[in-house]
Amino acid sequence: MKKTRASIVLLAAIFMLSACGQPEFTYVRDRTGTTYFKVPASFTQLNANAIEMYLSGDHPNSQAAQLRAQRVWSTAFDQSTEPSVNHLLGSADPFVYATVHQLTEEQRDGISLNRLRDFVLPVTEQMRELYQQQSVATGQPPTFRNFELLNDEVLSLDNGARGVRVRFNYQIGNDVQTFDHTAILDEKGATVSVMLIGCQSLCFRKRAGEFDKIASSFKLLRLPG
């Protein structure tokens, strides 16, 4: 009996140690260490290079792509059982894309709260109209249709940084995708940090609380000196 009891205690201890060894979150910083966030450890981290090429339109071997790689850091996380960067624009499972841009002088001059809203996808009326005009001009049906603005918040941040958090729907193919977009301009006006969380609208409504926790972890860090 004593031996059985000892075995049970030992097994319980091993189980507890095993459980303690499983991290709850993956903690992420950009390469300069100034932007921080965390995602649940159940997400798979992906190489975001393909997303950068899609969003910029640059050829991977072009000089523009090489220069962009020096100024832009990005990563992505997917909770699908079959993770893919293609889930950025449509998935029944949560997807997180984060990027940090070192702005050029020309970009610094043109930055605004509306530019922060439109940093990844067309959100403002002006940018959505321009997107539609480009679709007509190229003869290609628009990927993004039936925009719905769900929430638009200007963020009050410390040390002179400013930002926006916008939640919106787009119909992509046959599904409605919900996006939660946070963009922060640092106090020097030199860096824009962006997080985009997305999944199909039904998924988003069910798990909005989880996504709020991820988005609220997205912060700028002040380094010593």
N, C-alpha and C positions, 0 to 999 in steps of 0.2 A: 504494500500500500504506500509506504514511504517513497519507494522507487517510482511508482506511478505519479505520485504527487510532484516529485522533483522533476519528472519528465514534463509534466504539464507546465510547471513554472518555467522551465528552460525553453520550451516551445513558445510560451507567451512572450518571454524576453526577446527571443530571436525575432518574433513577429513584430514586436514594438520597435526593435532596432531597424528592421527592414522598412517599416512604415516611416520612421523618422528619416531614413536615408532618401526618401522620395521627395524631391523639391516640389513645392506647390507652384512656383513661378519660374519663368526664365527672365532674367534681368538683362537689359540691353542698354548699351551706350553707343553713340556714334563714334567715329574714329578719332575725333578730337576730344571726346569725353564731355561735351557740353550739353548734350540732349540725352534724356534718360526716360525709360518706360519699362513696364513689365507686362508679360502676357502669361496666361496659364501654361504650365509645363506640358499640357496635352497638345499644344500647337506645335507643328513642325516648322522649323526655320528653313527658308528657301533663299536661293540666290536670286536677287531682284534685277539682274542685268537685263533680262528680256523685257521686264516692265519698263525700265528706263528707255530702251530702244523704241518700244511702242509709244510711250508718252512723248518722247522727243522727236520721233520720226527720223533720227539720225541713222545712217548706215554704221554697223558695228566697226568697220574698218576706216571710217572717215576721220578727218582731223577734228571735226566738231565733236564726235563721240569721245575722242581721246581727251580733249579739253574738258568736256563735261565730266568725265570720270575723275578728273583732278579736283573738281569743284563740288561734286555731288556724291553723297553717301546714301545708301538705301539698303533696306532689308525687307523681308516679307515673312509672314507666318500664316499657316493654313491648318485648320482643325479637321479637314477632310481626311478620310481613311486613305484616299489617293491624292496626296497633296500635289498642287500644280499652280504655277504662276498664272495660268489661264483663269483661275477662279477669282482673280481680282474683279472681273466684271460680271460674274455670275456664278453663284454657288448656294446650295442649300445649307452649307456649313460656314462658320465665321472665317473671315479672311482679314488680315491686318497688313497694311503696307505703311512703311515709315521711311521718310527721306529728309535729309538735311542738305540745303543748298547754300554754298558760299556765293553771295551775289556779286555780279560784276558791277562796275560803277554805273553803267547804263541801267541795269536792273534796279539798283538802289534808288535812282532818280525816279523810277516809275512805280515804285512799290506803294500800295495803298491797301486799305481793308478789303476793298473789292478784289484787288489782285490776289490777296490771301485767300479769299473765297474761291477764286477760279484757278488756284495753283495746280490742281490735278485735273478736275473735270469742270465743264462749263456749268456754273451755278447762277451767276448774275444774269439779268435779262439781256444786257448788252452782249455778253459772251455767248449766251444761248442763241441769240439771233445771228451772230457771226458764224456759229457752228452750223446753223441751218443753211445759211448762204453758201458756205463752203461745200456742204453736201449737195446742194442744187448745182453748184458750179462744176463739181466733179462727176455728177450723175450717179453718185453712190447713195443708196438709202442710208439714213442716219442710224448709227448704232444706238444712240441715246434718244428715247422718245418719251413724251408725256411726263415732263418734269413736274414734281410736286415738292414744294418747300414745306418741311415739317417743323423746323426750328432754326432760328438764326440768332446767335448770341455773340456780342462783343466781349472779349475776355479782359478782365482787370488783372494785370500782372505786376509783379514787383520790379523795382529797379528800372522802370521806363520801358520794359518790353510790352508789346501789345499783340493781340491776336483775335481770332474768331473761332467759333465752333458752330458748324452748320450741319443740320441733318436733312436729308432730302431723298426722294424716290426718283428712280428712272426706270422706265420699261426697257428692258434689253432682251430682244427676242420675244419669247412668250411669257417671260417672268418679270415681276416687279422687284427690283433690287433696291434695298435701303442702304444708304451710305451715311456714315458719321465722320465728318471731316473737321480736324483741328489743325490750325496753322498759326504759328507763332513767329513774330519778327523780334529778334533780340534787341537789346537796348541801344546797340550801336547802329542798327539798321543794316547790318552786314550779313546776317544769316537768317534764313527761313527754315523752320522745322515743321514738318507736316506729318500727321498720322491720319490714315484713311481706314476705317473699319467698315466692312460690308458683308451682307448676306441677304438672301431673299427675304422679302418683307415679313412673311409669316415667322421665319426664324428670328428676325430682328425683334419683332414684338414680344416673342416669348423670352428672349434673352437680353433685353435692353439693359437690365440691371448689371449683368456681367460686362457688357460693352461700356457702360458708364464707368465701371471700375478701371478698365483698361485705359480709357480716354483720360480719366482723372490722374492716372499715373504718369502721363506724358508731360514732362517738365524740362525747363532749362536749368542747368547747374552752373553755379558761379565757381570757377576754379580759383585756387589761391593765387594772389598776385594780380 
